[in-house]
Amino acid sequence: MTSYAFPNDLVQAQRAWDTAYRQLSQEEDPARTTVLRRTLQRLSVRIATHPYWATIPGGAPAARMALKQQTWEPDPQEVRR
């Protein structure tokens, strides 16, 4: 299995995306739902257009999945707070 050295800003953006996605799945307030959907769109663009992906010729799909898997679990530093 290939190991990737993701830049910190990309990892943070993916963690924020995961958090917003989880919040959206539980949200009932239509106004808050709109805010979360817009947040997901903004973060999706930031993640998809990050310059890091250009450094992985042909390996971007596997790297994107590795990023998602790495960030799906809550950040250990956030859990301690």
C-alpha positions as CSV (number, residue, x, y, z in Angstrom):
1,M,0.0,0.0,0.0
2,T,1.3,3.4,-1.0
3,S,1.8,6.0,1.7
4,Y,1.1,9.7,0.9
5,A,2.5,12.8,2.6
6,F,-0.6,15.0,2.4
7,P,-0.1,18.7,3.1
8,N,-1.6,19.9,6.3
9,D,-4.0,22.3,4.7
10,L,-5.4,19.5,2.5
11,V,-5.9,17.2,5.5
12,Q,-7.7,20.0,7.4
13,A,-10.0,20.8,4.4
14,Q,-10.9,17.1,4.2
15,R,-11.5,16.9,7.9
16,A,-13.8,20.0,7.7
17,W,-15.6,18.4,4.8
18,D,-16.2,15.2,6.8
19,T,-17.4,17.2,9.8
20,A,-19.8,19.3,7.7
21,Y,-21.1,16.1,6.0
22,R,-21.9,14.5,9.3
23,Q,-23.6,17.6,10.6
24,L,-25.7,17.8,7.4
25,S,-26.9,14.3,7.8
26,Q,-28.3,15.1,11.3
27,E,-29.6,18.7,10.6
28,E,-33.3,19.5,10.5
29,D,-33.2,23.3,10.3
30,P,-33.5,24.2,6.6
31,A,-31.5,27.4,7.0
32,R,-28.6,25.5,8.6
33,T,-28.9,22.8,5.9
34,T,-28.3,25.5,3.3
35,V,-25.2,26.8,5.1
36,L,-23.8,23.3,5.4
37,R,-24.4,22.5,1.7
38,R,-22.6,25.6,0.7
39,T,-19.8,24.8,3.1
40,L,-19.5,21.3,1.5
41,Q,-19.4,22.8,-2.0
42,R,-16.7,25.3,-1.1
43,L,-14.6,22.6,0.6
44,S,-15.1,20.3,-2.3
45,V,-13.6,22.8,-4.7
46,R,-10.7,23.5,-2.3
47,I,-9.9,19.8,-2.1
48,A,-10.4,19.0,-5.7
49,T,-8.3,21.9,-7.0
50,H,-5.5,21.6,-4.5
51,P,-2.0,21.7,-6.1
52,Y,-1.0,18.5,-4.4
53,W,-3.0,16.4,-6.8
54,A,-0.8,17.6,-9.7
55,T,2.3,16.0,-8.0
56,I,0.8,12.5,-8.2
57,P,0.7,11.6,-11.9
58,G,-1.8,8.7,-12.5
59,G,-2.1,8.1,-8.8
60,A,-4.6,10.7,-7.8
61,P,-7.7,8.5,-7.5
62,A,-5.9,6.2,-5.0
63,A,-4.5,9.2,-3.2
64,R,-7.9,10.8,-2.9
65,M,-9.3,7.6,-1.3
66,A,-6.3,7.4,1.0
67,L,-7.0,11.0,2.1
68,K,-10.6,10.2,2.8
69,Q,-9.8,7.1,4.7
70,Q,-7.1,8.9,6.8
71,T,-9.5,11.7,7.7
72,W,-12.8,9.9,8.2
73,E,-11.9,9.2,11.8
74,P,-12.1,12.2,14.1
75,D,-8.8,14.1,14.6
76,P,-7.2,12.7,17.8
77,Q,-6.4,16.3,18.9
78,E,-10.0,17.3,18.5
79,V,-11.2,14.3,20.6
80,R,-9.0,15.4,23.5
81,R,-10.5,18.8,23.7
